[in-house]
């Protein structure tokens, strides 16, 4: 299936929760969806006969500019039918949350923890959402564009990054 | 006779432990010798690669990628260079493509040699490790000849190579290849068919195809479960569609498909396939061509984003790069293969003995540098 067809299939099934389809400005055509619907959509595209997206290749957090909503990007692949799609969702910077897909794709478990660790994106329904790369008691989320590191961590001075 | 139940105990393996291949801590919940839960604790080698990348120009990120997966630096550089080239639409000279394939495959052999050797070491076989490192040294000599470095190369640049290979490089590589096939036969004699090794590895940590795909396991660990996915074949990048090579799959020769022994043996067979690719690439290598001719003066990819994946020795290495049209990337995310490969250990390691967990970990071939980035 082409990405266009996958988009058509999703938008007829989920209506308003599928926001738009981005083809320009990206080398991986992307379907933008609502954060609350992402788990339902992943369930649907995994189980539907014509889609069979069984592999979540990558899950990435992204902060576009330090002001607007944070993004979560899902790169999916169907090993059976050999087609690809990218899903993108967005969440408010501070108190939003994205439905977790960790129970659908186990690979999302650690990737969502990483996105939480570095961007502070909360995934509702995640089995064990805690930091993974940074120290458990680290303050702030380092990959957010408006991140300002604390001056000290356990008595050690934190070097400023330009 | 009923089973004796001991009290549950939490056992910390690592962060300093010779079998964890770096700085990894495994929190084992044990019932006597039987492990009922494995919780990997990672992050000890976190060096903020992604944060650094957001503050550096595109070409300055290249050396950092090699430091993530330090056993396959050529592969990491290759993947990153191709991702940026795809964003910018750069066409490469033929000679560059061929040389890159030669280096990527040499790196695959070198990395698998470490994997095979240290796996033997983990389960008590010391000699094969020395043998493997003997061959790896020869490959590192070739890398040193070309790039001047033995571990971290900064050789594959965006749009080309740092410089052409010196005279005599091709001949020396042929020499290495001629000797290498016989050397692999030695590993098979000393390790592959070794009764003790088979006892330790066969039927241990069996990974079914469904589990492997669901956990995002890629590379030799996935193919050992019998899943025929290799990005070099399924979504060919660079010039891999021009070469004739097989994808070795796990067959359960000593036990069950997808056990630790299969993961080991797939790597051994893959080394021979890589040698085949290198030979073909050298045979077809164009003599003419400036390896620096396509390197852009200013690297400013157009606004947009890309997810580019390539087959690293450990599996699918993906780069998700977002550009805002400036000379510094807005976001670089490295999807590291060993990160997902390690996450499966709790699923496949439950119910085995503590010493088997070591074998399973060794068979997954993790590099903590790229897990923690």
Contacts between the chains, C-beta under 8 A, distances in Angstrom:
chain1	res1	chain2	res2	distance
A	25	B	303	6.0
A	25	B	304	4.4
A	25	B	305	7.6
A	26	B	304	5.4
A	26	B	305	5.2
A	26	B	306	7.5
A	27	B	86	6.3
A	27	B	87	7.0
A	27	B	304	6.7
A	27	B	305	7.2
A	27	B	306	4.4
A	27	B	307	7.7
A	27	B	308	8.0
A	28	B	305	7.3
A	28	B	306	6.7
A	28	B	307	5.1
A	54	B	213	5.5
A	54	B	214	7.3
A	55	B	213	5.3
A	55	B	216	6.8
A	56	B	216	6.3
A	57	B	216	7.0
A	57	B	307	7.6
A	57	B	309	6.7
A	57	B	316	6.6
A	57	B	318	6.2
A	57	B	335	6.8
A	58	B	307	6.3
A	58	B	318	5.1
A	58	B	320	6.1
A	58	B	333	7.4
A	58	B	335	4.2
A	60	B	320	4.8
A	60	B	331	7.6
A	60	B	333	4.3
A	60	B	335	7.7
A	61	B	333	8.0
A	62	B	322	6.3
A	62	B	331	5.2
A	62	B	333	7.8
A	63	B	331	7.7
A	64	B	322	7.9
A	64	B	330	7.4
A	73	B	307	7.9
A	73	B	320	6.8
A	75	B	307	5.0
A	75	B	318	7.2
A	75	B	320	7.3
A	79	B	213	6.0
A	79	B	227	7.2
A	79	B	229	6.1
A	82	B	234	6.8
A	86	B	307	6.9
A	105	B	214	6.3
A	105	B	216	7.3
A	106	B	214	4.9
A	106	B	215	4.7
A	106	B	216	7.6
A	106	B	343	7.3
A	106	B	344	7.8
A	106	B	347	7.5
A	107	B	214	7.0
A	107	B	215	5.3
A	107	B	216	3.0
A	107	B	340	5.2
A	107	B	343	6.9
A	109	B	343	6.5
A	110	B	339	6.5
A	110	B	340	7.2
A	110	B	343	4.8
A	111	B	340	8.0
A	118	B	50	7.2
A	131	B	43	7.7
A	132	B	42	6.5
A	132	B	43	6.2
A	133	B	42	7.0
A	133	B	43	4.4
A	133	B	46	4.5
A	133	B	372	6.0
A	133	B	373	7.3
A	134	B	43	6.5
A	134	B	46	6.8
A	135	B	43	7.5
A	142	B	48	7.0
A	142	B	51	5.7
A	143	B	50	6.2
A	143	B	51	6.2
A	143	B	54	7.5
A	143	B	331	7.9
A	161	B	51	6.7
A	161	B	52	8.0
A	161	B	55	6.1
A	162	B	55	5.8
